[in-house]
Amino acid sequence: MARPERIKLEKGSYKRASTFFRFIKPYKITFFVGMIFLFLSSVTAMLFPYLMGQLIGKESPNSLPSVTDSLPESSQWIDLNNTSILITVMIIVFGAQAIFSFFRVYLFGYFTANALKDLRIAAFSILISSPLNFFNKNKVGELTSRISNDIEKLRETLNTVLASFFRQIITVVVSLIALFIMSPKLCFIMLGVVPVVAIVAVVFGRFVKKIAKETQDAAAESNTVLEESMMGISNVKAFANEFFEILRYGKKVEEVKDKTMRIVFWRGLFVTFIIFCMFGSIVFVIYQGKLMVDSGEMSNKNFISFILYTIFVGGAISSLPELFSSVQKSIGSTEKLMAILDGETEVLALKPIENPLNLKGDVTLKNVEFSYDTRSDVEVIKNVSLEIKAGQQIALVGSSGSGKSTLSALLLQFYKPNSGQIVFDGKPALEYNLSELRNEMAIVPQEVILFGGTIKENIAYGNLNATEEEIIKAAKGANAHEFISQFPDGYETYVGDRGIQLSGGQKQRVAIARAILKNPSILILDEATSSLDSESELLVQEALDRLMKGRTSLVIAHRLSTIKNSDKIIVLENGEVVESGKHDELVEIENGVYRNLSEIQYR
């Protein structure tokens, strides 16, 4: 049997993975009862070889009596020499095993489903409460894999692999005890042959598995060439390089063929080894047992039972390495899951906000400096100080990478400044509850990502308790009601994955409706119209102007025409405030950054 790829666990892996037991603890009684039924079902299964030996065994004239035959008549509760009684006993035993197996499967499934349900919720809660910096360091695909694939591995292990692992151990132990009772001599002969061959088969199988993995890798490389060629077909044809791609793919396919033939050769040898050595070892044990039966050292019934027990031992020993490897994989997956659960999280309320802060909207930045953990040597914000009065519209302009979006992220408390302070209504941000503070703000980004539900659900995300009338009113305020009403399903129209069913302008207006429904004290617009066509921009800008009235607004703008009437324009360059003032003031500055940007756009 081929052995799976070996999993190397670091020192302390078992200890870290053992923290998973806190999810099993609430269901420990179910788990232990399930283990009892596992033991009972395994033990009853091990009666099968003995009963079969009693059923089909035929004693030779010189053979010794079987185990039950050798007992005094008064001590034999059941006469297994009577075929009718023996069949009845077998039916009872198999019936009991079936019942034990049902409860084992049900109880293991019950505690596994509940423990993993708790684990999924805990892991998701930790992930969604993690700071944004965590997601800068970890790929979303890998994180979702932890929640889905790794937990699925854990489910398979707890449901089947763990039970099979313990069952095989019980099988080996019970079989060896039965073999020793029936014939110590033949038992030692079997132990000297069958387990050794089984272990050699495992080692051989591991070598075959390694070669098979190389073949799979080669096939993956050929698929990469195929995928690249198909995705870049326009480039292939434009450069007339079809012949080159055919040669490149042919070379990879040739490698796959060569490796496939190598694995075919070694698998052939492996099958030959299994047939000759494994079955040969069993034949050798049978031969030795037959000699003992003929010489009267062993009963024929015990001999047949012995053969069946030997087959059970060989199969169990062969399967243990694979099962143990699966357990190790689950330990590795569990360790990574536990690392997520032990991660740093934001201090959030994680419940609906009952008493909103209702901030006026005064915002002050005092000597704020910041650099990302992933680029700690690059200072993105350098000693920035700003004062924004409640209800003011402040615009941030500057070239790409000047720090505009980073400032908005700092206001939303996605990151903490390295130094300096951000103050809301005269109170430092760190003194507010984070959930309550963010509840006072709303953002309309350049690239709107909607959730895969209906338009109504996406708008209601701004206020989960909003009525249908409030949702429609918000949509009208965002110039979205008209296009929504034109859909056959209206507000119940599904937007598709990430809002793919809607155009850019439509998604922007849904996002604005969501912000209107939230009714924030502080509004952040991050280049909300920069990627729209003229018609969509007009509708969106009109909705934004309506949204900004009466509330503190921070507008990150690329198109300067949209921020001409701002109360103050802040010009950033390399993370520093280099200019500030109204539009008319800034365009008058000789060689000014804003003037230069304005001239480029209106040239």
C-alpha positions as CSV (number, residue, x, y, z in Angstrom):
1,M,0.0,0.0,0.0
2,A,1.3,3.4,-1.0
3,R,2.1,5.6,2.0
4,P,1.0,9.3,1.8
5,E,3.6,12.0,1.8
6,R,5.2,12.4,5.2
7,I,4.1,15.4,7.2
8,K,6.8,17.0,9.3
9,L,5.4,18.7,12.4
10,E,7.5,21.3,14.3
11,K,8.3,21.0,17.9
12,G,5.3,22.0,19.9
13,S,2.8,21.3,17.1
14,Y,0.9,18.8,19.1
15,K,0.7,21.2,22.1
16,R,-0.6,24.0,19.9
17,A,-3.1,21.8,18.1
18,S,-4.3,20.4,21.4
19,T,-6.0,23.7,22.1
20,F,-8.7,22.5,19.7
21,F,-9.9,20.3,22.6
22,R,-11.6,23.3,24.0
23,F,-14.1,23.0,21.2
24,I,-14.7,19.3,22.1
25,K,-15.0,20.0,25.8
26,P,-18.7,20.9,25.7
27,Y,-19.4,17.6,24.0
28,K,-16.9,15.4,25.9
29,I,-19.7,13.1,27.3
30,T,-20.9,12.5,23.7
31,F,-17.3,11.9,22.6
32,F,-16.5,9.4,25.4
33,V,-19.8,7.5,24.9
34,G,-18.9,7.4,21.2
35,M,-15.5,5.9,22.1
36,I,-17.3,3.2,24.2
37,F,-19.4,2.3,21.2
38,L,-16.3,2.3,19.0
39,F,-14.7,-0.1,21.3
40,L,-17.8,-2.4,21.5
41,S,-18.3,-2.4,17.7
42,S,-14.6,-3.2,17.2
43,V,-14.5,-6.0,19.7
44,T,-17.7,-7.6,18.3
45,A,-16.3,-7.4,14.8
46,M,-13.3,-9.4,16.1
47,L,-15.6,-12.3,17.0
48,F,-16.1,-12.8,13.3
49,P,-12.9,-14.8,12.6
50,Y,-13.4,-17.0,15.6
51,L,-17.1,-17.8,14.9
52,M,-16.3,-18.4,11.2
53,G,-13.6,-20.9,12.3
54,Q,-16.1,-22.7,14.4
55,L,-18.7,-22.7,11.6
56,I,-16.6,-24.0,8.7
57,G,-13.8,-25.8,10.5
58,K,-13.7,-29.6,10.3
59,E,-11.5,-31.5,12.7
60,S,-9.0,-34.1,11.5
61,P,-8.7,-37.4,13.4
62,N,-5.4,-36.4,15.1
63,S,-6.3,-32.7,15.8
64,L,-6.6,-31.2,19.2
65,P,-9.9,-29.9,20.4
66,S,-10.7,-26.2,19.9
67,V,-10.6,-23.6,22.6
68,T,-14.2,-24.1,23.5
69,D,-14.0,-27.9,23.1
70,S,-11.3,-28.0,25.6
71,L,-13.4,-26.4,28.3
72,P,-15.3,-28.5,30.8
73,E,-18.9,-29.2,29.6
74,S,-20.3,-27.5,32.7
75,S,-18.4,-24.2,31.9
76,Q,-19.6,-24.0,28.3
77,W,-22.5,-21.6,28.3
78,I,-23.2,-22.1,24.6
79,D,-22.6,-25.2,22.5
80,L,-20.9,-23.8,19.5
81,N,-20.6,-27.3,18.0
82,N,-24.3,-27.1,17.3
83,T,-24.6,-25.3,13.9
84,S,-28.1,-23.8,14.6
85,I,-26.9,-22.4,17.9
86,L,-23.7,-21.1,16.3
87,I,-25.7,-19.3,13.5
88,T,-28.0,-17.8,16.1
89,V,-25.0,-16.5,18.0
90,M,-23.5,-15.0,14.8
91,I,-26.7,-13.2,14.0
92,I,-26.9,-11.8,17.5
93,V,-23.2,-10.7,17.4
94,F,-23.5,-9.1,14.0
95,G,-26.8,-7.4,15.1
96,A,-25.1,-6.1,18.2
97,Q,-22.2,-4.8,16.0
98,A,-24.6,-3.1,13.7
99,I,-26.3,-1.3,16.6
100,F,-23.0,-0.4,18.2
101,S,-21.7,0.9,14.8
102,F,-24.8,3.1,14.3
103,F,-24.4,4.8,17.7
104,R,-20.7,5.2,17.1
105,V,-21.2,6.9,13.7
106,Y,-24.1,9.0,15.1
107,L,-22.3,10.1,18.2
108,F,-19.0,10.9,16.4
109,G,-20.9,12.8,13.8
110,Y,-22.9,14.7,16.4
111,F,-19.9,15.9,18.4
112,T,-17.9,16.6,15.2
113,A,-20.6,18.7,13.6
114,N,-21.2,20.7,16.8
115,A,-17.4,21.2,17.6
116,L,-16.6,22.3,14.1
117,K,-19.7,24.6,14.0
118,D,-18.3,26.3,17.1
119,L,-14.8,26.3,15.5
120,R,-16.1,27.9,12.3
121,I,-17.9,30.6,14.1
122,A,-14.9,31.3,16.4
123,A,-12.5,31.4,13.5
124,F,-14.7,33.7,11.4
125,S,-15.3,36.0,14.5
126,I,-11.5,36.3,15.0
127,L,-10.9,36.9,11.3
128,I,-13.5,39.6,10.9
129,S,-12.3,41.2,14.1
130,S,-8.7,41.2,13.0
131,P,-7.1,44.6,12.2
132,L,-6.7,45.5,8.5
133,N,-2.9,45.1,8.9
134,F,-3.5,41.4,9.4
135,F,-5.0,41.1,5.9
136,N,-2.1,43.0,4.4
137,K,0.2,40.3,5.7
138,N,-2.1,37.3,4.8
139,K,-3.7,36.3,1.5
140,V,-7.5,36.2,1.7
141,G,-7.5,33.0,-0.4
142,E,-5.3,31.3,2.2
143,L,-7.4,32.5,5.1
144,T,-10.6,31.2,3.5
145,S,-8.9,27.9,2.9
146,R,-8.2,27.6,6.6
147,I,-11.9,28.0,7.3
148,S,-13.1,25.7,4.6
149,N,-10.4,23.1,3.5
150,D,-8.6,22.8,6.8
151,I,-11.8,22.4,8.8
152,E,-13.0,19.9,6.2
153,K,-9.9,17.9,6.8
154,L,-10.5,18.1,10.5
155,R,-14.1,16.9,10.0
156,E,-13.0,13.9,8.0
157,T,-10.4,13.0,10.6
158,L,-12.8,13.3,13.6
159,N,-15.7,11.5,11.7
160,T,-13.8,8.6,10.1
161,V,-10.0,8.7,10.3
162,L,-9.8,8.8,14.1
163,A,-12.4,6.1,14.5
164,S,-10.6,3.9,11.9
165,F,-7.2,4.6,13.6
166,F,-8.4,3.4,17.0
167,R,-10.4,0.5,15.4
168,Q,-7.2,-0.8,13.7
169,I,-5.3,-0.6,16.9
170,I,-8.0,-2.5,18.7
171,T,-8.0,-5.0,15.8
172,V,-4.3,-5.6,16.1
173,V,-4.4,-6.0,19.9
174,V,-7.4,-8.2,20.0
175,S,-6.2,-10.3,17.1
176,L,-2.8,-10.9,18.6
177,I,-4.4,-11.9,22.0
178,A,-6.6,-14.4,20.1
179,L,-3.7,-15.7,18.1
180,F,-1.6,-16.2,21.1
181,I,-4.4,-18.1,22.9
182,M,-5.0,-20.3,20.0
183,S,-1.4,-21.1,19.3
184,P,1.6,-19.3,20.9
185,K,4.0,-21.1,18.5
186,L,2.2,-20.2,15.3
187,C,1.6,-16.7,16.7
188,F,5.3,-16.0,16.9
189,I,5.8,-17.5,13.4
190,M,3.2,-15.1,12.1
191,L,4.8,-12.1,13.9
192,G,8.1,-12.9,12.3
193,V,6.7,-12.8,8.8
194,V,3.4,-10.9,8.1
195,P,4.1,-7.6,10.0
196,V,7.6,-7.4,8.5
197,V,6.3,-7.8,5.0
198,A,3.5,-5.2,5.7
199,I,6.1,-2.6,6.9
200,V,8.3,-3.3,3.9
201,A,5.3,-2.7,1.7
202,V,4.6,0.6,3.4
203,V,8.2,1.8,2.8
204,F,8.0,0.6,-0.8
205,G,4.7,2.3,-1.2
206,R,6.1,5.6,0.1
207,F,8.8,5.5,-2.6
208,V,6.1,4.9,-5.3
209,K,4.1,7.8,-3.8
210,K,7.1,10.1,-4.2
211,I,7.4,9.2,-7.9
212,A,3.7,9.7,-8.4
213,K,4.0,13.2,-6.9
214,E,6.7,14.1,-9.4
215,T,4.4,13.0,-12.2
216,Q,1.6,15.2,-10.8
217,D,3.9,18.2,-10.6
218,A,5.0,17.6,-14.2
219,A,1.3,17.4,-15.3
220,A,0.6,20.7,-13.4
221,E,3.4,22.4,-15.3
222,S,2.0,21.3,-18.6
223,N,-1.4,22.6,-17.5
224,T,0.2,26.0,-16.7
225,V,1.5,26.2,-20.3
226,L,-2.0,25.3,-21.6
227,E,-3.7,27.9,-19.4
228,E,-1.2,30.7,-20.2
229,S,-1.5,30.0,-23.9
230,M,-5.3,30.1,-23.9
231,M,-5.5,33.2,-21.7
232,G,-3.0,35.0,-23.8
233,I,-4.3,33.7,-27.1
234,S,-4.5,37.2,-28.6
235,N,-0.8,37.8,-27.9
236,V,0.1,34.4,-29.3
237,K,-1.6,35.1,-32.6
238,A,-0.4,38.7,-32.7
239,F,3.2,37.5,-32.6
240,A,2.5,34.5,-34.8
241,N,4.0,32.2,-32.1
242,E,1.6,29.3,-32.3
243,F,4.4,27.0,-33.3
244,F,6.5,28.0,-30.3
245,E,3.6,27.3,-27.9
246,I,3.0,23.9,-29.5
247,L,6.7,23.1,-29.0
248,R,6.6,24.4,-25.4
249,Y,3.5,22.4,-24.6
250,G,4.8,19.3,-26.4
251,K,8.0,19.4,-24.4
252,K,6.1,19.4,-21.1
253,V,3.7,16.6,-22.2
254,E,6.8,14.5,-23.2
255,E,8.1,15.0,-19.6
256,V,4.7,13.9,-18.3
257,K,4.8,10.8,-20.5
258,D,8.3,9.8,-19.3
259,K,7.4,10.3,-15.7
260,T,4.2,8.4,-16.2
261,M,6.1,5.4,-17.6
262,R,8.4,5.5,-14.7
263,I,5.5,5.3,-12.2
264,V,3.9,2.6,-14.3
265,F,7.2,0.5,-14.0
266,W,7.5,1.0,-10.2
267,R,3.8,0.4,-9.6
268,G,4.1,-2.8,-11.6
269,L,7.0,-3.9,-9.3
270,F,5.0,-2.8,-6.3
271,V,2.0,-5.0,-7.3
272,T,4.4,-7.9,-8.0
273,F,5.9,-7.4,-4.5
274,I,2.5,-7.3,-2.8
275,I,1.2,-10.4,-4.6
276,F,4.4,-12.4,-4.1
277,C,5.5,-11.3,-0.6
278,M,2.3,-10.5,1.2
279,F,0.3,-13.4,-0.1
280,G,3.5,-15.5,0.1
281,S,3.9,-14.7,3.8
282,I,0.3,-15.6,4.5
283,V,0.7,-18.9,2.5
284,F,3.8,-19.6,4.7
285,V,1.8,-19.1,7.9
286,I,-1.0,-21.3,6.5
287,Y,1.6,-24.0,5.6
288,Q,3.0,-23.9,9.1
289,G,-0.5,-24.0,10.6
290,K,-1.5,-27.0,8.4
291,L,1.6,-28.9,9.6
292,M,0.5,-28.2,13.2
293,V,-3.1,-29.4,12.4
294,D,-1.8,-32.6,10.8
295,S,0.4,-33.2,13.8
296,G,-2.4,-32.6,16.2
297,E,-0.8,-29.5,17.7
298,M,-3.8,-27.3,16.7
299,S,-7.5,-27.8,16.0
300,N,-8.8,-27.3,12.5
301,K,-11.4,-24.7,13.8
302,N,-8.7,-22.7,15.5
303,F,-6.5,-23.0,12.4
304,I,-9.2,-21.4,10.2
305,S,-9.8,-18.7,12.8
306,F,-6.1,-18.1,13.0
307,I,-5.8,-17.5,9.3
308,L,-8.6,-15.0,9.4
309,Y,-7.1,-13.2,12.4
310,T,-3.7,-13.1,10.5
311,I,-5.3,-11.4,7.5
312,F,-6.9,-8.9,9.9
313,V,-3.6,-8.2,11.5
314,G,-1.8,-7.7,8.1
315,G,-4.5,-5.4,6.9
316,A,-4.6,-3.3,10.1
317,I,-0.8,-2.9,10.2
318,S,-0.7,-1.8,6.6
319,S,-3.4,0.8,7.1
320,L,-2.0,2.3,10.3
321,P,0.7,4.4,8.6
322,E,-1.8,6.0,6.2
323,L,-4.2,6.7,9.0
324,F,-1.5,8.2,11.2
325,S,-0.4,10.4,8.2
326,S,-4.0,11.6,7.9
327,V,-4.0,12.4,11.6
328,Q,-0.7,14.3,11.3
329,K,-2.2,16.3,8.4
330,S,-5.1,17.2,10.6
331,I,-2.8,18.2,13.4
332,G,-1.0,20.5,10.9
333,S,-4.3,22.0,9.8
334,T,-5.5,22.4,13.3
335,E,-2.3,24.1,14.4
336,K,-2.8,26.7,11.6
337,L,-6.4,27.2,12.6
338,M,-5.4,27.6,16.3
339,A,-2.8,30.2,15.2
340,I,-5.7,32.2,13.7
341,L,-7.7,31.9,16.9
342,D,-4.8,33.1,18.9
343,G,-4.3,36.1,16.7
344,E,-4.6,39.7,17.7
345,T,-8.0,41.3,17.2
346,E,-9.5,44.8,17.5
347,V,-11.5,45.6,20.6
348,L,-15.0,45.7,19.0
349,A,-18.5,45.6,20.5
350,L,-19.7,42.8,18.2
351,K,-23.3,43.7,18.8
352,P,-25.7,46.4,17.5
353,I,-24.9,49.9,18.6
354,E,-27.7,50.8,21.0
355,N,-26.6,54.3,22.0
356,P,-24.8,56.0,19.0
357,L,-22.3,58.8,19.8
358,N,-24.0,61.3,17.5
359,L,-20.7,63.2,17.0
360,K,-20.8,66.8,15.8
361,G,-18.0,66.0,13.3
362,D,-15.0,68.0,14.6
363,V,-11.8,66.2,13.5
364,T,-8.2,67.1,14.5
365,L,-5.0,65.5,13.4
366,K,-2.0,66.4,15.6
367,N,1.5,65.7,14.3
368,V,0.4,62.3,12.8
369,E,3.1,60.0,11.5
370,F,2.6,56.6,10.0
371,S,4.2,53.7,8.2
372,Y,2.8,50.3,7.3
373,D,4.2,47.3,9.1
374,T,4.9,45.6,5.8
375,R,7.0,48.7,4.8
376,S,8.2,50.0,8.2
377,D,11.2,51.7,6.6
378,V,8.9,53.9,4.4
379,E,7.1,56.8,6.2
380,V,3.8,57.2,4.4
381,I,2.5,60.1,6.5
382,K,4.9,62.6,7.9
383,N,4.0,65.0,10.7
384,V,0.5,65.9,9.4
385,S,-1.6,68.3,11.3
386,L,-5.2,69.2,10.3
387,E,-8.2,70.8,11.8
388,I,-11.6,70.1,10.3
389,K,-14.7,71.8,11.7
390,A,-18.1,70.1,11.9
391,G,-19.9,70.4,8.6
392,Q,-16.8,71.4,6.6
393,Q,-16.0,69.9,3.2
394,I,-12.2,69.2,3.1
395,A,-10.6,67.9,-0.1
396,L,-7.3,65.9,-0.2
397,V,-5.4,66.1,-3.5
398,G,-2.0,64.9,-4.6
399,S,-0.3,62.5,-6.9
400,S,-0.6,58.7,-6.4
401,G,1.3,57.5,-3.3
402,S,1.1,60.9,-1.6
403,G,-0.8,59.5,1.4
404,K,-4.4,60.5,0.6
405,S,-6.1,57.1,1.1
406,T,-3.8,56.3,4.0
407,L,-5.1,59.4,5.8
408,S,-8.7,58.2,5.3
409,A,-7.8,54.8,6.6
410,L,-6.3,56.4,9.7
411,L,-9.5,58.4,10.3
412,L,-11.5,55.1,10.1
413,Q,-9.1,53.6,12.7
414,F,-8.0,50.9,10.3
415,Y,-4.5,51.6,11.5
416,K,-3.0,53.4,14.5
417,P,-0.6,56.3,14.0
418,N,3.1,55.6,14.9
419,S,3.0,58.9,16.6
420,G,0.7,61.9,17.0
421,Q,-3.0,61.9,17.8
422,I,-6.4,61.9,16.0
423,V,-9.1,63.6,17.9
424,F,-12.9,63.5,17.4
425,D,-15.0,66.2,19.0
426,G,-12.2,67.1,21.3
427,K,-11.7,63.5,22.5
428,P,-8.8,61.3,21.4
429,A,-9.8,58.4,19.1
430,L,-8.3,55.8,21.5
431,E,-10.8,56.8,24.2
432,Y,-13.8,55.8,22.1
433,N,-15.2,52.4,21.7
434,L,-14.0,51.4,18.2
435,S,-17.3,50.1,16.9
436,E,-19.2,53.2,18.2
437,L,-16.6,55.5,16.6
438,R,-16.7,53.8,13.2
439,N,-20.5,53.8,13.4
440,E,-20.3,57.6,13.1
441,M,-18.4,57.4,9.7
442,A,-19.2,56.2,6.2
443,I,-17.0,55.7,3.2
444,V,-17.8,55.7,-0.5
445,P,-14.7,54.2,-2.2
446,Q,-13.6,54.4,-5.8
447,E,-14.1,50.6,-6.3
448,V,-17.4,49.6,-4.8
449,I,-17.6,46.0,-3.8
450,L,-21.2,44.9,-3.1
451,F,-22.3,41.7,-1.3
452,G,-23.8,39.0,-3.4
453,G,-27.4,39.5,-2.3
454,T,-30.1,41.8,-3.5
455,I,-30.0,45.6,-4.1
456,K,-32.2,46.1,-1.1
457,E,-29.9,44.1,1.2
458,N,-26.9,46.0,0.0
459,I,-28.5,49.4,0.7
460,A,-29.8,48.1,4.1
461,Y,-26.2,47.3,5.0
462,G,-25.9,50.9,6.1
463,N,-28.7,50.5,8.6
464,L,-29.8,46.9,9.3
465,N,-33.0,48.1,11.0
466,A,-34.1,50.3,8.2
467,T,-37.7,50.1,6.9
468,E,-38.5,49.6,3.2
469,E,-39.6,53.2,3.0
470,E,-36.3,54.4,4.4
471,I,-34.4,52.2,1.9
472,I,-36.4,53.6,-1.0
473,K,-35.9,57.2,0.3
474,A,-32.1,56.6,0.5
475,A,-32.1,55.2,-3.0
476,K,-33.9,58.3,-4.3
477,G,-31.4,60.5,-2.6
478,A,-28.6,58.6,-4.3
479,N,-30.3,58.9,-7.8
480,A,-30.6,55.1,-7.7
481,H,-34.4,54.6,-7.5
482,E,-35.0,55.1,-11.2
483,F,-32.6,52.5,-12.5
484,I,-33.6,50.1,-9.7
485,S,-37.2,50.4,-10.6
486,Q,-36.5,49.4,-14.2
487,F,-35.3,46.0,-13.2
488,P,-38.0,43.3,-13.3
489,D,-37.4,42.4,-9.7
490,G,-36.8,46.0,-8.5
491,Y,-35.1,46.2,-5.1
492,E,-35.1,42.4,-5.0
493,T,-32.7,42.2,-7.9
494,Y,-29.6,40.1,-7.2
495,V,-26.4,42.0,-7.8
496,G,-24.3,39.0,-8.4
497,D,-20.8,38.2,-7.1
498,R,-19.2,41.5,-5.9
499,G,-22.0,43.4,-7.7
500,I,-21.0,42.2,-11.2
501,Q,-24.6,42.5,-12.6
502,L,-24.5,46.3,-12.1
503,S,-22.5,48.9,-14.0
504,G,-19.9,51.1,-12.2
505,G,-22.2,54.1,-11.9
506,Q,-25.0,51.9,-10.6
507,K,-22.8,50.3,-7.9
508,Q,-21.6,53.8,-6.9
509,R,-25.1,55.0,-6.4
510,V,-26.0,51.9,-4.4
511,A,-23.0,52.6,-2.2
512,I,-24.1,56.2,-1.8
513,A,-27.6,55.1,-0.8
514,R,-26.0,52.8,1.8
515,A,-24.1,55.8,3.2
516,I,-27.2,58.0,3.2
517,L,-29.1,55.3,5.1
518,K,-26.3,55.2,7.7
519,N,-26.6,59.0,8.2
520,P,-23.0,59.4,9.3
521,S,-21.5,62.4,11.2
522,I,-18.3,62.1,9.1
523,L,-18.3,61.1,5.4
524,I,-15.2,59.9,3.4
525,L,-15.3,60.0,-0.4
526,D,-12.3,58.2,-1.9
527,E,-12.2,59.2,-5.5
528,A,-15.8,58.1,-5.8
529,T,-16.3,59.4,-9.4
530,S,-12.8,59.0,-11.0
531,S,-13.6,55.8,-13.0
532,L,-17.1,56.8,-14.3
533,D,-18.3,58.1,-17.6
534,S,-19.6,61.7,-17.9
535,E,-23.3,60.8,-17.6
536,S,-22.7,58.5,-14.6
537,E,-20.4,61.0,-13.0
538,L,-23.0,63.7,-13.2
539,L,-25.6,61.6,-11.5
540,V,-23.2,60.3,-8.8
541,Q,-21.8,63.8,-8.1
542,E,-25.3,65.2,-7.7
543,A,-26.0,62.5,-5.2
544,L,-22.7,63.1,-3.4
545,D,-23.4,66.8,-3.1
546,R,-26.7,66.0,-1.6
547,L,-25.1,63.5,0.8
548,M,-22.4,65.9,2.0
549,K,-24.7,68.7,3.0
550,G,-24.7,69.3,6.8
551,R,-22.0,66.8,7.6
552,T,-18.2,66.7,7.9
553,S,-16.8,65.4,4.6
554,L,-13.3,64.4,3.5
555,V,-13.1,64.2,-0.2
556,I,-10.1,62.5,-1.9
557,A,-10.2,63.7,-5.4
558,H,-8.4,63.1,-8.7
559,R,-10.6,65.4,-10.8
560,L,-10.1,68.9,-9.4
561,S,-13.3,70.1,-10.9
562,T,-15.2,68.1,-8.3
563,I,-13.6,69.9,-5.3
564,K,-13.5,73.6,-6.5
565,N,-16.1,74.6,-3.9
566,S,-14.5,72.8,-1.0
567,D,-14.1,74.8,2.3
568,K,-10.4,73.8,2.3
569,I,-8.1,71.9,-0.1
570,I,-5.2,70.0,1.4
571,V,-2.3,69.2,-1.0
572,L,-0.2,66.2,0.0
573,E,3.2,65.3,-1.5
574,N,5.2,62.3,-0.2
575,G,3.1,62.1,2.9
576,E,3.5,65.8,3.9
577,V,1.0,68.8,3.7
578,V,2.7,71.1,1.3
579,E,-0.2,73.5,0.6
580,S,-3.7,74.2,2.0
581,G,-6.4,76.7,1.2
582,K,-9.3,77.4,-1.1
583,H,-9.2,76.7,-4.9
584,D,-8.8,80.3,-5.8
585,E,-5.9,80.8,-3.3
586,L,-4.0,77.7,-4.4
587,V,-4.1,78.4,-8.1
588,E,-2.3,81.7,-7.5
589,I,0.7,80.2,-5.8
590,E,3.7,80.5,-8.1
591,N,5.1,77.1,-9.0
592,G,2.6,75.5,-6.6
593,V,1.8,71.8,-6.6
594,Y,-2.0,72.4,-6.9
595,R,-1.5,75.0,-9.6
596,N,0.6,72.6,-11.6
597,L,-2.0,69.8,-11.2
598,S,-4.7,72.2,-12.2
599,E,-2.9,73.4,-15.3
600,I,-2.3,69.8,-16.4
601,Q,-6.0,68.9,-16.1
602,Y,-7.3,72.0,-17.7
603,R,-4.7,72.3,-20.4
